C-alpha cells in the first residue's frame, strides 16, 4: 500500500459493515479524540491465521468494561469481523488493529454515557517492529516517564490514554538514536518498554517484571509458557533498575515486537545470546504453525 494511513486502497470494517478505506472517518467531536475513551488490540496474522485471535478479542471486551465503555459485540462477532477484513485485504501476513471508542453523540464533556461505543477493524502489512534488531539487538533509552500506580489508571486495560507517555518516551528515545525506551514503574521497579514486555537472563534463569501495574501481554504469557516447556526457570518478580548491570541477555515481547533481542539499555549492554535467539526462533515457528 502506498500513501499515508488515511490514503490507501482497500476496506475497513466499521460498525458492522465494510467501508472504503478512505471513507473510514469519524467526526472531529468524537469523544475518544478529546478524552481518550478508546481501547484497542494489535494482532498479527501469519499464513492467513491471526495468532491467538480469540484471546485478543476477549481482552478487548475486558478492556472496554474496565474503562466503562461496554463494546456492543460478542467475541464471535469480533472474530467474524477480523476474518472478513483479513480476507478483503488479500494478505496472508498482516497486522490487524481492532479499535473500540466512544463516538460523537449528545455528550461532549468528560461524561459520555449517551454516546455510542463504536468499533473498527483494519489490516495492513507491517514488517519487523524494530527493523534489523532481531540480529543485532535493539538499543533502548531509559524513559523519564514512569508507569503509574494501578490506583490511578485501569492498568489491565489496553486503553488508548495509557499510551500517551509511551509515545512521549519513544519520541525521546528515537531522538537519541534508540529504537525504544525502557520504563520504570511508580515505585522505581523495571516495568516494560513502550509497547512490549521485557525479559532478562542471568545464570541460566529468566527474570521478568511482575505485571502488577502494566499489561500482562499475550505474547509475554506465550513466551513464559514456551520457556517452561523447555525446562527454563522463569522468575516473575520486582526488578530494581540497579540490577540491569548484572543481566547477561535481554529481549522484548509483544505482538508487534514479536521476540526481539536487546543489545543495550542506557549504559547497560547485553549479549544477543543463545537463549534469546532460541526463544525468538521458537516463537517464529509457533506463530507460523511449524512448532
N, C-alpha and C positions, 0 to 999 in steps of 0.2 A: 504494500500500500504506500502510495506517495502522499505528500502533504501533511498538514498538522492533524491532530486527532479529531478536529471538527470538520475536516475537509477530505473525506475518503469515500470510496465506493463501498457498497455493502449495506447491511441491515443491522439494526439493533432492536432487541426486544424491549418494549416499553409498555407496562401496564396491560399485559395480556395480548399484545399484537406486535408484529414485526413492522418497523417503520424504516424508511430510507435513512442511512447513516447521517446524512447532513440535516435531516429533519428531526433528529432526536434531541430536542431542545426543551428548556424549561424557562418559566418567566423569571425576570430579574428579582421579583419579590418572593421567590421561593424561600420558605422558612429556613431550610438547611443551608442556603447560601449565606444567610446572615447569622445563624446561631449554631451551625454545625450539627444539626439534628439529623445525622445520617450514620448508617453502618454499612459495611461492605465486606466482601470476600475477594481475595485474589486466588485464582486456581490455575493449574496447568493441565493441559491435555497432552497426552503422549500417545502417538499412534492411534489417535481418534478417541481415546478414553480419558476422561478427567480423573486424575488421581485423587482418591478419597473424596469424590464429589459429594456424596451424601453427608459426610461429616462436615463439610463446608456449609452445606445448606442448613443443617441442624444448628451450626454455630451462628449463622446469620440470623435465624429466628431467635436464638437466645440473646444475641446482641441487641436485637430490636426490643425485646422485652426489658432488657437491662436499662435501656435509655427511655423506656416507657413509650415506645413507638411500635405498636403491635403490627407486624407485617401481615397483610391480608392474603397470604398464600401459604399453602402447605408445603412440606418438604417435597412431596411428589410433584406438585405444580412447579416448584423451582427447578427440580431436576428436569422436567419436561421442557421448560423454557431454555435451560442451558443446552440441552440436546438439540433443540430447534436452532439455536444460534450457531452452535458448532457446525451443524450440517450446512446451514446457509453460508457460513464463512468459507467452506471448502478446504479448511485447514485440518491437518491431522495433528500437528504440533502447534499449540496455541496457548496464549494466556487468556484466561476468562475472568472478567470482572463483573461481579454482581453487586449492585448498589441499591439500597432502600433508603428513602429520605422523606422528611416532612415536606410536602409540597406547598404551593401557594393556596390560599383559601381565605376564610373570614378573619383569621388571626394574623397580625403582623407585629406582635410584640414577643416577649420572651415565651409566653404561653402559646401553645399551638394545638390545643385539643380538638379544635374544629377543622383543622387542616387534614387533608387526606395523606396517608402514607403511600408513597409510590415506589415502584421498583423497575429497574432496568438491568439488562444483561447484554454485554458486548464481548467480542472475542477478536484478538489480533495476534500477529506474530511478535514475539519478544524473545530475543536471544539471551545469552548469559548476562545475568544482572550486573556482575562485576567484571565483565569483559574477560581478559586472559588471567584473572586472579586464580582460577582453578589450578593453574600450573605454578604460578609464581607466588601466590599468597596475597590476599588483599592487604592494603595499607589503611589503617584506621586512625582517626583522630580520637581524642577523648573530649566529649562534649562538656560544655559548662552547664548545660541544662540537665536536670535530673528527673527521673520518672517519679511522679507524685504518689503520695500515700493513697491507698485504696479507700481511705475515709474522705478523699476529695473528689474522686472520679470512679466510675464503674470500670475498674481496670481489667475485668474479664471480658469486656465488650470490645469488639473490633470496630471502634467508633471513630468517625472522621475527626472529631475535635481533638482526640488524643494524639493525633499525628502532627499537630502544629509545631510542637517543639522538636519533633523528629525532622521535619522539613528544615527548620532553622539550623539544627545540628548538622544535617547533611550538607547544607549550603556552606556552612563554615568549614567543614571538613574538605569539601571539594576545592575551596579557595586555598587550602594548604597543600593541595596535590594528593589528597587522600580520597578513597572511594566511599568511605562511610565513617561513622563515629560510634564509639562505644559510650553508652550512657550508664551512669551510676543511678541508684535509686535515692529516695529522700533520706535514707539512713547512711548513705555512703557506700553501700554494697554495690558490687558489679551487677548490672541488670541485663542489658541487651544492646544490640545495635539499633539503628533507627527503624529497621524493618525486618530484623532477623534475630533469632536467639543465638546464644554463644556457648561454646563448649571449650574446655581446656584439657590437656593431657599432662600428667605428672606421674612418673614411676609406673607406667602401665595402666593407671586408673584414669577414668574420665570424670571431670568435675564440671558441673553446670549449675548456674544460679537457680535457687528455688523461685518459681514463678508466683510470688505472693503479691506482687504489685505491677505485674506486666503480663502480657498474653502468653499462655501456655500453648505454644504453636503446635499445629497439627504435624508439621514436619519435625519439630522438636520431639514430640511424642513418638513419632515413627522411628527416628534415629535412636532414641533411647532403647526402644524395643529391639532394633537391629543389633545394637551393641550387646545387649544382654543375651540375645540369641547366640552371639559369638563368645559368650562367657567373659566379656569385658565388664569389669566392675564400673558401675556408674554411680557417682555420689552427687545427689542433689542437695545443695547447701548454700548458705550465705558465703559469698566470696568477697574478701576485702580487696581494695584497689592495690594495696602494697603486696599482694600475693602474685601479681601479674609477672613479676620478675622470675618467679620460681617455676613457671609452667614451661613445658618444652614445645608443645604444639597447641594450636587453636584453630577452630573453624566456626563458621556461621551456618545456621539452618533457617530456611524459610521457603515458602512456595516459590517466590521469585528468585531468591538466592540459591535455592536447592541446597547442596552442601558445598560450601566454599571455604577452602583453607585460608587462614590469616597468617601473613608474614610479619606484620608489625602493628602494634597498638601504641601510639605515642612514642615513647623512647624504648619500649619493650619489643624485643624481636622473638620470633618463633620459627621453628623448623617446619617446613611443609613435609611432614614425616609420613612414615608407612601407615600409621593408624588413620591419619586424616585422609590420605589417598585411598585407603581401603574402604572407608565408610562412604566417601564420595562415589567410588565405583560401585559399591553395593547399592547405594541409593539409586544411581542411574539405572542399574539392572532392574531394581524393584519397580520403579515407576514405568518402565517400558515393558514390564511383564516378562523379563528374561531371568528373574531370580528363581 
